[in-house]
Amino acid sequence: MNDEKIYSEPASKLLKKMEDKLYRTRKDKPDKATFEQFQNDELANYITYDELVLIYQDYESYYDEFMESLKDIWTPDKTDKNKDDDFAYKLHEYVINHASDRRVLSKKDFKKLTRYWKEGRKEKTMDEWYDIYYRTLHEALPGLTVNFVSDDKDISYMVYRSPNKRKKLYKFGLPYTGDKSIDDDNAHLMDKYIDEQKEKEDYEPRSFPTRENRKYYLHKWGKPNTYMIDIMFSGKFAYLVAININTRYLYVSLLNKELPFNGNANQMKSVSNLSKRSSDNFIAALKRLKDQGMVPDILTGDGEGCFNSHLTQEYYNDPKNNIKFIPIERMFKGVYPDFMDKEQNTGTQPLHSSLGIVDRVIRTLRDMAYNIEIGIINPDKMNQLVELYNNAPHKTLSIYAGEEVSPIMVHNDPELEKFIVRRICQENYNVKQKFGYQLDIGSIVKVYNDTDKFQKRRSLIQPGNYMITDYYNGLYTVDKVEDNGDINYSMTQRLPRSRITLSNEKVRSKI
């Protein structure tokens, strides 16, 4: 058995190949293959022992489940006619031996398959035999069947949120007497009922005041030498992008490992396209930025593996470097109500507002390249773009400085950096004093539901109720309140004020 995996295909494909050899191709009733048979198969030479154990466990689990499903399926009557060439017997054996293919024959292909099955064929029509095949196949593989419970509950006019549409549909259920005064009174009462019902529903908003909450945006600032980092891709090139949160001074370094110069007449340079986001390449890129003058005391970034791996942490903690990495806050993505259980996903994603500075500078670099008709930004072009960015007037810095300044001017002037930070802090203080910004601990709120690319989410707010449980450093801690009043601390999120809004619903919690 080889110690290292040299087979390029994933374990799932190896499993399929082994099943083809040891299970599916048998014409008689298949027996479970032993682990020794797996070991002796030539495919086992291409994977490690541990991987082979996992593949066999998957096979064994699938085999047991499959054989269990065959217990109660249709079988032909046990009569003297049930010879090997009998149509019903052959059909049964075909389903048993081929059910795991998870393929349903079309009626045309079924006729081709059975065209030489003569004995007993005329007992039923070809359509009837096909129906037996179709039903038997689904009995053999329950996974092909979608089950649902039928109920007598009718869908009402409340499928629409529009009061006008509700009123039109509701009229279908009103008794018609022919007396205009009585019918008008009934219609009036119905309109009043619909309006009152709609008012109660709108008491709890289903939309999110995204535009209104912009007034609660806070501006980023940090201690000196605090950098926000991210990875930017352009074609097959990957770059480590680091921008100073206060000065907006930009550093960019190639993550691709450079290959030796090949010495041709065109001065061609070569870089590797492998493991661009490895910890080794990240550390090497960070070292190059330090050689360029970057002094990273604090780094903040998203959940990129190489930013916070064990190897990278060793580099951070080295007394010669003494770097502190702070992962940015995250929020739940694509939160769905309980009745959409298939779509529910408890995964999180970076809070976009926390990455705003580095996201914007990456967009700016792409726009700069687009404006001069550069599709793929190679390292030489990237260095030029970075230099231009650092020397160009910066809108945000200029607003707070009170005059036109560039990142390099703020980078080279610590007093100017302090002045700009003080102005940002003053602006943030003013935002926090606005009416509605401060939320009390225990307040019930609604949380913004982030973008759903597949448009399955039907609401801009996360379903359920959330409670403010803490406030620290410009972010509110919110936890979900279950229907029984318990606090679900597994759903904790730290969010800016712009991502939450007060709820009108009264909720009793057990905080």
Secondary structure, DSSP 4 states (H G I P E B T S, - for coil): --SS----S-HHHHHHHHHIIIIIT-SSPPPPPPHHHHHHSGGGGGS-HHHHHHHHHHHHHHHHHHHHHTTTS-----STT--TT-HHHHHHHHHHHHGGG--PPPHHHHHHHTTT--TTGGGS-HHHHHHHHHHHHHHH-GGG--------PPP-GGG---HHHHHHHHGGGSPP-S-HHHHHHHHHHHHHHHHHHHHHHHTS-SS--TTGGGGG------STTEEEEEEEEETTEEEEEEEETTT--EEEEE-SPBPPP---TT----B--S-TT-HHHHHHHHHHHHHTT---SEEEE-S-GGGS-HHHHHHHHSTTT--EEEEPPEEE-S---TT-TTT----EEE-GGGGHHHHHHHHHHHHHHHHTT-SS--HHHHHHHHHHHHHS--HHHHHHHTS---HHHHHT-HHHHHHHHHHHHHHHHHHHTSTTT---TT-EEEEBPPP-TT-----SB-SSEEEEEEEETTEEEEEEEPTTS-EEEEEEEEE-GGGEEE--S------
